[in-house]
Amino acid sequence: MQTLEHILRQEGPHAAQVRDEVARRIQRKIGWQSPGQPVDPRAFLQAFYAAQRRHLEAKLLFGKRRQNKFDQT
């Protein structure tokens, strides 16, 4: 989550290229299918970040805290 936050805040000459590559990798990993029209990588990453945050915060309500990204609980 922290890495994704950093990527979303990043500015500079290569920031758009980095966001595009990260968005493509996430889409491939989660099996996401494009709605047929091009999707803005920044918008996709912001929506993905918001959904992940909601999911992880909901787990915290039930006391399920992950120690790190490798923790499968």
Secondary structure, 3 states (H helix, E strand, C coil): CHHHHHHHHCCCCCHHHHHHHHHHHHHHHHCCCCCCCCCCHHHHHHHHHHHHHHHHHHHHHCCCCCCCCCCCC
